[in-house]
Each structure stands twice: as structure tokens, then as C-alpha cells.
Amino acid sequence: MEILQTLLNDHQTGMSKFQDNYFVTVRAGGTLYGQYKQSLRELYKRFRGLRQLTSDNKRLLIDIDEAKYKSENETDEFARRRAEVDYQEKSLLLEESERSISDTKREFINFYKQAVYLKSQIGELTEEVRDKLDREMWEFKIKEMACIDFITTGRLRNSTFEFINACPREMKLSISNSIKDHNNLISWYENKEEYHIPDALPDVDIPNLDQLEVIE
């Protein structure tokens, strides 16, 4: 049993820090602003998840206490035996619940640090700045889509063309001119400016995660 517990302790549910940083935020972001938006999406997802997991854990603790009480006080034999099984089953679920909370907290903290770091790079987001950065991000993403299309299929996919066609005229012309020369487009993609999340993110004050249920 000791070896089994050691093996289970090595199992990490959710994603690793490397996955969080590179295969989620960097991969989805493209531009610095795109990475910031992605880190906020992931942060909010974990924020909501933690609140739900915390509430579920509290309900589970109540269920355990209730099943234990019934297993000790029920006068009907079958009800008592059923309560004993419920108590054993729910007690085993407690470890899984606490593991889920722990792993989600770990991911929350990493995405929180990402967001704080990227916010320091982005600065204040006025409506004008947000609009400018959003356009730059989408121009990058569509050019990236076109580049991947040419590399993998040798042609522009319908979905990519539809994205281009949906853009404002000036942006549409800029993208169209950029993707006409496939070799130059691929060269642009290979030499594009890289924005990577630092492996060692700066220490920041973490919100009290034990009180997430009261955070609005």
C-alpha cells in the first residue's frame, strides 16, 4: 500500500507548469497582448473551478459526517449497513477532492503570476490601446493561420480566407499583401518576435485562496 501511495503521489492531475507556460499561454497568445488575454482566460477558469471545488468539498465533508452519524445511530440494520458503505465511499472521495483542489490551486497560482507579469509588460489598457492591441493580435493570428496552411496543405484554407475577408478593409489589404509571397511569409513566421513566459516568474502576493467563495 505504501508503494501504491508513493506512485499516486507522483501522479499530477491537470497540466504541468511547462504546459501552462508554453502549450497554453505562449502557443495561444502569439503577441504579448494575446498571451495576456489567454492567461486571463485560464486564470478565470481556475478561479471559477476553485470556488466550485471548494463548495463541493464542504458538501462532501457534511455528507461524510452525516453518513458516519447514521452508521452509528441507525436502528434499522439495512439502513445502518448502507450508511457504513456511504461513509467509507465518501471518505475515499475526500482524497480525490482535496487533490483536485490542490492541483487547481497550483494552476491558479501559476496563471495568476503569468497575468501579473504580462500586465506589467502591457501596462494600462484604455479602450484605444485595447483596440489597437486586439487588431495587432488578430492580424498576427491570421497571418500565422495562413502560414500554417501553406506549410501543411500548400494552399489557403477556406476558413482562413473567411477570417481575412471578415477584417476591416485596411487590415484585409495588409494581411493579403503579407501572404502573397509564401516564402516571405514563412520567413516572417520563422523569424517573428518571440514572447516567452520567464521560467522563474517574480514572486507576487497571492489572494487568500481559502476565501475564494467570498470573492466577487
N, C-alpha and C positions, 0 to 999 in steps of 0.2 A: 504493500500500500504506500510505503514511503517513496519508493521509486516512481510509482504512478503519480503521486502528488508532485514530485520534482519535475516530471515531464509535463504535467498540466500547467505548472507554474511557468514553464518556459514558453507555453503557448500564449501568443499575444493576439487577442481579437482586435478587429479594426485594422488600421494602417500604421506602418512604422513612420518615424519622423522623416526618413528619406522619401517615402512615398508622399507624405503630406507636402513636403517642400518642392519636390521635382515633378512627380507624376500627377499632382493635383494643381498646385498654385502656379508653378512655372509653366507647365505644359498648357494649362487652360488660359493663362494670362496673356502671353505674348508680349505686350507692352507692360511697363511698370504699373500703369493705371489698371490694366486688365488683371494683373496679379493681385492688386489691392482689392478689386471687386470680387475676385474668386476667393480670396482669403476671408472676406466678409461673408460670402455665401456659406462657406464651410463653418465659420465661427457661429453664425446664426443657427445653422443646422444642429451643431453640437449643443448650443445654448438651449434650444428647444428640447433636444434629446435628453439633456441632463435634468431638466425640470420634470419631464415625464418619467424618466428612470427613477428619480428621487421620490416622486409620488408613488410609483409602483412599489418601490422598496418599502415605503412606510405602510402601504396596504398589506404587503406580504408579511411584515412583522406583526400586524394586527391579526392576520389570518393564522399565523403560527401560534400566537398566544391563545386565540380562540380555539384552535384545534387541540392544543395542549390541555386547556381547561376542560373541554368536552371529553378528551381521552381519560381524564382523571375523575370526572364527576358524572358522566352519563350513567344512568341506571339501566338503560336498555343495552344488552350485550352487543348487539349488532351495531348500534349507533356508536358505542364506545370503541369497538374494533375499527369501524370505519374512520372514526376520529383519529385513532392512533396512526392509521395509514396516511391520512391527510397531514398529520403533524410531521411524520417522517418525510413525506414527499415535499412539503413546503419548506422544511428545514434544509433539505438538499438544494432547493431552488435559491435559497438565500445566497449561497456562494456564487452562483451564476449571476444573480442580480448585482451583488457587490463588485464582481469582476467587470460587468458591463459599465457600471458607474465609474470605476477606476480607469478603465480604458478610454471612456468618453471624456473624462476629466483630462486625461493626458493629451488627447487630441485637441480638446478645447483650449488648453493652455498653449499648445504649440501654434494653433491658428490665431490665438489672441496675440501672441508675441509677433507672429508674422504681420498681423494687421497693424500693430503699434509701430513696427519697424517701417512698413511700407507707407503708413500715414506720415511718418517723419520725412520720407522722401517725396511724397506727393504734395504735402502742405495743405493749405486751406482750399476747400472745394466750393467755390462760388458756382452759380448756375452757368456762367460763361466758361469758367475753367472746366467744369464737368462736361459741358457740351463739346468743347474742343478736344478733351482727352478721350471722350467717347467716340468721336469721329475718327481720331487717330487710331484708336484700338480696333475699330471695325475695318478701317482701311487695311491695317496690318493683317487682321484675321482673314479678310477676303483674299488678299494677295497670297497669304500662306495657303489658303484652300486651293487657289489656282495653281500654285507651285506644286503642291502635292498631287493635284490632278494630273499635271503634265508629266510628273515623275512616275506616277503609278499607272496611268492609263494612256498617256500620250495625247490627251485631249481635255478640254474643259467640260466638266460635268454640267448637266442641266441645272442642278441645284446651285452650283457656284455662279453660273450665269444669271440665275434669278436673283441672287443676292446682289450682284453687280448692278443689274437692271433696276433694283429697288432703291438704289442710292440716289442722293441728290445729284443733279447734272454735273456739277464741278467735280464732285468726288468720283462719280462714274467715269468721267473722262480721265481723271488722274489714274485710276486703277486700270482702265483699259489700255492706256499708254504704257503703263508699267509692265503689263503682262504680254504685250505683243511680241517682244523678243524673249523667247523661252530661256535661252542661255543666260541672258542678263538677269532674268527673274530668279533663276536657280542660283546664280552667283550672289544676288542680293540676299536670298534666303540663307545661303551658307555663311555669309559674312555679316549678317544682321547683328545689331547690338544685342548683347545678352544681358538679361537681368536675372540674377540668381539670388535666392534667399541665402543669407550667410549661414554656414553650418552652426556657428555659435551666435544665436540671437541674443541681443542685450537683455539683461535682467529688467523686468518691469513688475510693477505692483499688480498682483493677480487679484481679481474680485473674490470675495468670500463665497466659494462655490457651495458651501453648506447652506447658504441662504438664497440659492438661486430661485426658489419658488416665490420669493417676495420681490424679485427684480422685475421691473416692468420695462 
